[in-house]
Amino acid sequence: MITPGFTFLSPTPEYNTKHLFIVISIIDDNTKALCVNVTTKKDRDMSCILKAGDHEYLKHDSVVNYGDAIIPEIDKLIEAINKGLIEPNKPIDDNLLKRILKGAVNSNAFPQGYLKYLPKVS
């Protein structure tokens, strides 16, 4: 169920509005998911710009917010889905996942310690 490319809607810690989160890697013997979220394009890291239509949830230009990458336990994500705390959304396609992964490698905001969790992308 939860694999790279899986997306879900969840409020970010600072805001009550829901943001699109994207699983970009599965780590720690398939027990945790490395996730990034998408936010409005304004004075942000421009390592990966997303356009309206790149995913059905995106209605305007946005960016991947690499600085707020998280690594939740997959069991906790499933529990949050079952409780209705987060809402699964349509997965992203492989091309968009590759763009996001390349952006992570090039981003100064992406936590350097997380680079080891990223698959190699050509």
N, C-alpha and C positions, 0 to 999 in steps of 0.2 A: 504493500500500500504506500508507504512512505519511502520514496526513492529519489535520486537526484532529478530535479525538474518538478517535483511535487510542490504545489503552492497552497497557501492558506491565508485567510484574512484574520488579522488580530490587531487589537489596539497596541500601539507601542507604549513603553512605560511612561513617556512624558505626555502623551496625548490620548484622548478618548476616541479619536477617529481611527477607523481601521486602516491598516496598511497591508499591502500585499507582501507576504514573506515567501521566499523561494529557497527550497532545499538545494544546495549546490554540491554537497558531498555527504556520504554516510561514513561514519568513523567509529573507532573503538569497538571493533568486532560487531558491527551493525547494531550498536546500542544507542548511538547518538547521531544527530543530524546537524551539519553545519548549515546555518541559514543566514540569508541577508534579506533586507527589506527594501522596498521601493518607496521613494519619497519625491516630493515636488522638486523640480529643477530650479534651485535658487541658491546662489552662493554655496554650492556643495561641490564635492568631489565629482569631477566630470569623467571619470575613468570608464564609465559605461552609461551612456545616455539611451534611454528607452523612448520610443515614439508611441503615440496613440496607435493601437492596432498591433503592436508587438505581442500583446496579450489582451484578451477581451476586457480585462479589468481596467486597463490603462486608457484614460480618456484625454490625456494631455501629455506633453513631454515631461519625462520624469528621469530620475537617476537612481542607480543602485547605491544604497546607503551602506557602504562597506564598513564604515567606522562603528556601526552598531551591530556587527555580526554576532550571532549567538550560537550556542551549541547545547540545545536542549536534549534531554533523553527522549528517545522515540516513544517509549511507553508513556511518558508524560504528555507528549503531543497527542497520542491516541486517546488518552484519558480526557484531555481538554476538548478534543473533537466530540467525544461521546457525551460530555457534559454541556456541549453547545457553547463553550467559551471561545473557541476558535472555529472558523468555518473553512472547510476545504474548498479549493477553487480549481479551475481548469489547469492542468499541468502546462509548463512551457515546453516548446519544442527543442530538439537537440541543438539547433543552430543558435537559438537564444541562450541556451545554457552555456554553450562554448563562448559566446560573447561575454557573458557574465563572469565566467571563469577567467578569461583573459584579462578582463577589467580588474579582477581581484589581484592578479599578479602585478599589474601595473599601478595599482592604487597605493598612494602613501597612507591612506586612512585605514586600509585593511590590516587587522592585527598581524604583525609579522610572524608571530608564533603559530598562526593558523595556516600559513602557506604550506606547511608539511602535510596538511590534510587534503590539499587540492589534487585532483587527478591531472596528469599531464594532458595538455590540449595542443593540437597542432594547428 
